[in-house]
Amino acid sequence: MVKTVPVCHIQPDFADLIDAEDDGDFYINVDESLEHVKEYRLNTGEHNNFVQIGSKLYSVELDGRKYKFRVKEGNYANVVQDRWTCIDAVDQPTTQFALGDSDGNIRVFDSSPSLQHHIREAHLDEITCLKFFPSGQVLLSGSTDMRLKIWSLADESNPRTFEGHKSQITDACMVERGRNFVSSSQDGTVKLWETGSGLAVHTFFRRENPLDGINTLALNKSSDVVSPRGSNALEFGTEGKTVLAGHNSGVITVYDLFNKNQVTQLPSFFMSSCNTLTRIPNEQNYLYAGYSNGALAQWDLRKPDKPVDHVLINEGISINHIYYHSNALYVSSGVDTAIKLDVQLPEGNIIAEAPTFLVANDCQVAQFVATPNNKSIIAVGNWGLCVRFQC
C-alpha cells in the first residue's frame, strides 16, 4: 500500500490567536486530493484535541489522523524582496548566509542578521543556485542567464565567469575544497569546471537522450579511495566520486567524475520530472528524490531498478525542493506547502505518519538550509519569505 501525506493548511496566525486568549475560530484545511478539500473550524477557547506539545510546536488529531504544526521563530532577513530563489550557509570565517533573488541580485547576511554584501545585478536574470566555497570568502552563483560566476566577498568583485551551457543553470556542487565544481543545465549537460582557469574539464550527458534537461544534482562518494588529483591536471579530488543528475524525464543518471563514464541510471519509475535530489551525509547508498507528480522516493543505489520506499504528498502536486537534515526531510510542495518528514535510520525509510507542517504564511518555499549551529532551518521563497524554524 502506497503511503500518502495529505497536504494540510492552518490559518497562519493561529498561534497568535491562541496566545491572545480571545474566544475565536481558526481554520485547518486538509487537501485529501486535488478535488477534495475538507475544512475544520477550531475554537481558541476550546482547544479540544489541539494541543501545544513543544516550543512553537502544536499537534491535532483530525478524523483519526495526527498532524503537527511548527510555527516560525521569526523572520530571518527583513528585506523587501519579491522572491528569494536560493540560499546557502557557511560557518567560515564567521556564520554567513547567501540569498539570491528573482531579479539576479545576491545578498549576504551575518548571523544577526545584518546585511554584509549586496551584489546588485550579479546576473541578468534569476539566481538559481548559490554555493559558498569552504573558506567562506568566495561565492559561486548560477542563473537562468546560462552563466556561472565566482564572487570575492572581500571586495564583491567577479574574477571569473563560466560560460558554455546552452540553457539555464539549474544546480551546482562543490568538489572537496572547490578547486573543481560541477554544474547542471536544462540543456541536458553536467559540466566539471576548474575554477582557476575557468575551463570546462569535461561535459557529461545522458547517452540515451543527450537533450534530457537536468533540474538537480547531488554529489556522492562512491568508494574510500582518496586522491588529490583526477585524470587531468585540472582535476582535484574527483577520484571515488560520482555525480547524480535528476532529469526532466524522471530518470536519474549517475556519472563517475574520475573515469568520466555513465555508471548507471535510475528509471523513470513515476513517469514525471525529477525536480530535486538530496542525500544523507556520509551515507553513500541512499538517495532521496522529489518528482512533479508529488512522489517523494528513497532509492538504494545498490538496487537501482525501483525505489525502496516512497510516499505521495497530495498526489499531483509537484515537489519543488527536498533537503535532508538531522534525520528528517524538509519538503517544499506546490505553491504553499512546507513539510518536515522524519526518516527512520539506518534503513532510511520515510515516516509518513504525523507529518510536521511548517507554517510559512502560505508561501511557496524555494529552498531550505540549516543554520551552521544546526539548531534551525531557514526557508526562503515567494513574497519575500525568509523565516527560521527550530529543528
VENHU-V405631 format. One record per residue. N is the residue number from 0. SS is DSSP state (a for helix, b for strand, c for the rest). PSI is psi in whole degrees, -180 to 180 (999 if undefined). D_FIRST is the distance of its C-alpha to the first C-alpha in Angstrom with 1 decimal. Layout:
n-><N	N>
ss-><SS	SS>
psi-><PSI	PSI>
d_first-><D_FIRST	D_FIRST>
//
This chain:
n-><0	1	2	3	4	5	6	7	8	9	10	11	12	13	14	15	16	17	18	19	20	21	22	23	24	25	26	27	28	29	30	31	32	33	34	35	36	37	38	39	40	41	42	43	44	45	46	47	48	49	50	51	52	53	54	55	56	57	58	59	60	61	62	63	64	65	66	67	68	69	70	71	72	73	74	75	76	77	78	79	80	81	82	83	84	85	86	87	88	89	90	91	92	93	94	95	96	97	98	99	100	101	102	103	104	105	106	107	108	109	110	111	112	113	114	115	116	117	118	119	120	121	122	123	124	125	126	127	128	129	130	131	132	133	134	135	136	137	138	139	140	141	142	143	144	145	146	147	148	149	150	151	152	153	154	155	156	157	158	159	160	161	162	163	164	165	166	167	168	169	170	171	172	173	174	175	176	177	178	179	180	181	182	183	184	185	186	187	188	189	190	191	192	193	194	195	196	197	198	199	200	201	202	203	204	205	206	207	208	209	210	211	212	213	214	215	216	217	218	219	220	221	222	223	224	225	226	227	228	229	230	231	232	233	234	235	236	237	238	239	240	241	242	243	244	245	246	247	248	249	250	251	252	253	254	255	256	257	258	259	260	261	262	263	264	265	266	267	268	269	270	271	272	273	274	275	276	277	278	279	280	281	282	283	284	285	286	287	288	289	290	291	292	293	294	295	296	297	298	299	300	301	302	303	304	305	306	307	308	309	310	311	312	313	314	315	316	317	318	319	320	321	322	323	324	325	326	327	328	329	330	331	332	333	334	335	336	337	338	339	340	341	342	343	344	345	346	347	348	349	350	351	352	353	354	355	356	357	358	359	360	361	362	363	364	365	366	367	368	369	370	371	372	373	374	375	376	377	378	379	380	381	382	383	384	385	386	387	388	389	390>
ss-><c	c	b	b	b	c	b	b	b	b	c	c	c	a	a	a	a	a	a	a	c	c	c	c	b	b	b	b	b	b	b	c	c	c	c	c	b	b	b	b	b	b	b	c	c	b	c	c	c	c	b	b	b	b	c	c	b	b	b	b	b	b	c	c	b	b	b	b	b	b	b	c	c	b	b	c	c	c	c	c	c	c	b	b	b	b	b	b	b	b	c	c	c	c	c	b	b	b	b	b	b	c	c	c	c	b	b	b	b	c	c	c	c	c	b	b	b	b	b	c	c	c	c	c	c	c	b	b	b	b	b	b	c	c	c	c	c	b	b	b	b	b	b	c	c	c	c	b	b	b	b	b	c	c	c	c	b	b	b	b	b	b	c	c	c	c	c	c	b	b	b	b	b	b	b	c	c	c	c	b	b	b	b	b	b	c	c	c	b	b	b	b	b	b	c	c	c	c	b	b	b	b	b	b	b	c	c	c	c	c	c	c	c	b	b	b	b	b	b	b	b	c	c	c	c	c	c	c	c	c	c	c	c	c	c	c	c	c	c	c	b	b	b	b	b	b	b	c	c	c	c	b	b	b	b	b	c	c	c	c	c	b	b	b	b	b	c	c	c	c	c	c	c	b	b	b	b	b	b	c	c	c	c	c	c	b	b	b	b	b	b	c	c	c	b	b	b	b	b	b	c	c	c	c	c	c	c	c	b	b	b	b	b	c	c	c	c	c	b	b	b	b	b	b	c	c	c	b	b	b	b	b	b	c	c	c	b	b	b	b	b	b	b	b	c	c	c	c	b	b	c	c	c	c	c	b	b	b	b	c	c	c	c	c	b	b	b	b	b	b	c	c	c	c	c	b	b	b	b	b	b	b	c	c	c	b	b	b	b	b	c>
psi-><132	133	136	150	97	139	134	136	136	151	121	-31	22	-39	-36	-39	-40	-44	-31	-17	27	144	120	176	153	158	154	125	132	117	89	-23	179	-25	-14	116	128	128	137	142	124	147	132	-27	-20	87	-21	-121	17	115	153	124	0	180	118	18	129	157	148	149	124	118	42	2	137	141	147	150	124	122	144	149	-22	172	141	-55	113	70	132	114	137	-50	117	136	-21	163	148	160	153	156	20	143	-16	175	127	147	129	130	135	153	177	-10	4	14	155	134	142	127	155	-169	-7	-55	132	142	122	-36	140	101	99	140	45	-34	167	-16	-165	136	124	-23	147	134	124	142	154	-28	-22	3	-7	146	139	134	148	157	166	-9	8	9	153	145	148	137	130	122	-3	-40	9	25	163	86	-17	135	136	118	146	-30	148	4	-177	145	137	-28	166	152	140	143	109	-120	-2	6	-31	153	163	150	156	162	161	-5	-2	7	152	128	136	120	153	122	-36	-44	-22	10	148	113	-39	151	123	146	156	122	-42	-26	87	-20	10	104	149	131	-23	152	154	140	139	143	115	-9	177	3	131	127	137	-20	154	-156	-4	147	-16	14	140	113	24	-20	137	16	144	155	135	132	126	123	164	-32	-15	-11	145	119	140	123	141	115	-33	-48	-11	25	158	113	-52	174	140	130	166	71	-35	-1	40	162	138	110	-28	144	149	158	160	122	138	15	102	-10	-31	142	141	136	140	140	164	-12	5	3	137	114	145	124	143	114	-13	-14	74	8	-33	161	148	-16	147	156	156	124	95	77	130	-13	127	140	122	-43	140	147	126	133	126	59	30	153	126	125	130	126	128	-151	-7	23	133	131	145	124	127	152	132	117	150	-5	-27	7	148	126	111	-17	144	60	154	119	129	118	97	39	31	36	153	127	127	-44	158	155	146	144	148	-24	1	17	-20	160	134	132	134	153	-149	160	33	19	124	90	159	134	141	138	999>
d_first-><0.0	3.8	6.4	9.3	12.9	15.2	18.6	21.2	25.0	27.8	31.5	32.8	35.8	34.2	35.3	38.9	38.9	37.8	40.5	43.1	42.6	43.4	41.9	39.6	36.2	33.5	30.4	26.7	24.6	20.8	19.7	16.7	16.9	19.8	21.4	20.9	22.4	23.0	26.2	27.2	30.8	31.7	35.3	36.7	39.0	36.3	33.5	31.6	28.3	29.0	30.5	31.8	30.3	32.1	34.4	33.1	29.7	28.6	25.7	24.6	22.2	21.5	20.0	18.4	16.9	19.0	20.5	23.2	26.0	28.3	31.7	33.7	36.6	38.7	39.5	40.2	42.5	44.4	45.3	45.4	43.2	41.2	38.2	37.5	35.6	35.3	36.2	37.0	38.6	40.9	43.0	46.0	48.9	47.6	44.3	43.8	41.3	41.5	40.2	40.4	40.6	40.3	44.1	44.4	45.7	44.9	45.6	45.6	45.6	46.4	44.7	46.9	45.8	48.9	49.1	50.6	50.3	50.0	49.9	50.5	49.6	48.2	46.6	47.2	43.8	40.5	39.8	36.4	36.5	38.7	39.1	41.7	43.5	43.4	47.0	46.0	49.1	47.7	44.9	43.1	42.1	40.4	40.5	39.9	43.6	42.5	44.4	43.8	46.4	47.6	49.1	51.5	51.1	54.7	56.1	53.2	54.5	52.5	53.8	51.4	49.5	47.1	47.1	45.6	42.2	42.4	39.8	38.5	37.6	34.0	33.8	35.9	35.7	38.6	39.4	40.8	43.9	43.7	46.4	43.6	40.6	38.1	37.3	35.1	35.7	34.6	37.1	34.5	36.5	36.2	39.7	41.1	44.1	47.0	48.0	51.7	52.6	50.0	49.2	46.0	45.9	43.2	40.9	37.5	35.6	32.9	34.6	32.4	33.0	35.6	35.2	31.5	31.8	30.6	29.2	28.6	29.8	29.0	31.5	30.6	32.9	32.2	34.8	37.3	40.2	42.1	44.8	46.9	47.2	45.4	46.9	48.8	51.5	49.6	46.4	45.8	42.9	40.7	40.6	37.3	35.4	32.9	31.9	28.5	28.5	25.8	26.8	26.7	25.1	22.1	23.5	24.3	27.6	29.1	32.9	35.3	37.8	40.5	40.4	39.4	37.0	33.5	31.5	28.1	25.6	21.9	20.8	19.9	16.2	15.6	19.0	20.2	22.8	22.3	24.2	24.2	23.9	24.5	24.9	25.4	29.1	30.4	27.1	27.5	24.3	21.6	21.4	19.5	19.5	19.1	19.0	20.6	17.5	16.2	14.0	14.9	14.4	15.6	17.6	19.5	22.7	23.3	20.3	20.7	18.9	15.5	14.0	13.1	10.9	10.4	10.0	11.2	14.4	15.3	14.3	17.7	19.6	20.9	20.7	24.4	24.8	23.1	25.3	24.7	27.0	27.2	23.7	22.2	21.2	23.2	21.7	23.6	21.8	23.7	27.2	27.0	24.1	24.1	21.5	21.6	18.4	19.1	18.4	18.3	21.1	22.0	18.5	18.2	14.5	14.0	13.9	12.4	13.8	17.4	18.1	21.8	23.2	26.5	29.0	30.7	32.7	30.2	31.2	29.3	29.2	30.4	30.1	29.9	32.1	32.8	36.4	38.2	38.6	34.7	35.0	33.8	31.7	33.5	31.8	33.9	33.4	34.8	37.7	39.0	36.0	36.8	35.5	34.9	32.1	32.4	30.0>
//
